[in-house]
Amino acid sequence: MNIERIGINAGVVWKALEDAKELDIKDLKKTTKLTEKDLSYALGWLAREGKVNFTETETGFFVKLS
C-alpha cells in the first residue's frame, strides 16, 4: 500500500460521508467498496487531519465529517 493510494481512498471515504452525513462502519465499507484494511488506512488518514469524528453507540460505530 502506498501513500498515494491511501490518499485516493481517503477521498472516496470523504465523498461517501459528504453525501450521507454520517455512516456506521459497515455501511461505509459497503458504500465505498473498500476492503477493511483500505478503509482503516483511509479513516486513519482523515482522522490524523482532523477531518472525521467517531461516535460509538449501542447500535454501532459511526463516522461523520468534522
C-alpha positions as CSV (number, residue, x, y, z in Angstrom):
1,M,0.0,0.0,0.0
2,N,1.4,3.3,-1.0
3,I,0.6,6.8,0.4
4,E,-0.9,7.9,-2.9
5,R,-3.4,5.1,-2.8
6,I,-4.3,5.8,0.8
7,G,-4.9,9.4,-0.1
8,I,-7.2,8.4,-3.0
9,N,-9.1,6.1,-0.7
10,A,-9.4,8.9,1.8
11,G,-11.1,10.9,-0.9
12,V,-13.5,8.1,-1.6
13,V,-14.4,8.0,2.1
14,W,-14.7,11.8,2.3
15,K,-17.2,11.8,-0.7
16,A,-19.3,9.0,0.8
17,L,-19.5,10.8,4.1
18,E,-20.2,14.1,2.4
19,D,-23.2,12.5,0.6
20,A,-24.6,10.6,3.6
21,K,-23.6,13.0,6.5
22,E,-23.0,10.0,8.9
23,L,-22.5,6.3,8.4
24,D,-21.7,3.3,10.5
25,I,-18.5,1.4,9.7
26,K,-20.4,-1.4,8.0
27,D,-22.4,0.9,5.7
28,L,-19.3,3.0,5.0
29,K,-17.4,-0.1,3.9
30,K,-20.4,-1.2,1.7
31,T,-20.8,2.3,0.2
32,T,-17.1,2.8,-0.6
33,K,-16.5,-0.9,-1.6
34,L,-13.1,-0.7,0.1
35,T,-11.5,-3.6,1.9
36,E,-11.5,-3.4,5.7
37,K,-7.7,-2.7,5.6
38,D,-8.0,0.1,3.0
39,L,-10.9,1.7,4.8
40,S,-8.9,1.6,8.1
41,Y,-6.0,3.4,6.4
42,A,-8.2,6.0,4.8
43,L,-10.0,6.7,8.1
44,G,-6.7,7.0,9.8
45,W,-5.5,9.5,7.2
46,L,-8.7,11.6,7.7
47,A,-8.6,11.3,11.5
48,R,-5.0,12.5,11.5
49,E,-6.0,15.5,9.5
50,G,-8.9,16.1,11.9
51,K,-11.5,15.7,9.2
52,V,-13.7,13.0,10.7
53,N,-15.3,12.3,14.1
54,F,-16.1,8.9,15.5
55,T,-19.0,8.0,17.8
56,E,-19.7,4.7,19.4
57,T,-23.2,3.8,20.5
58,E,-25.0,0.6,21.4
59,T,-26.1,0.2,17.8
60,G,-22.7,0.7,16.1
61,F,-19.6,2.7,15.4
62,F,-20.4,5.9,13.4
63,V,-18.2,8.2,11.4
64,K,-19.0,11.7,10.1
65,L,-17.1,14.7,8.7
66,S,-15.8,17.2,11.2
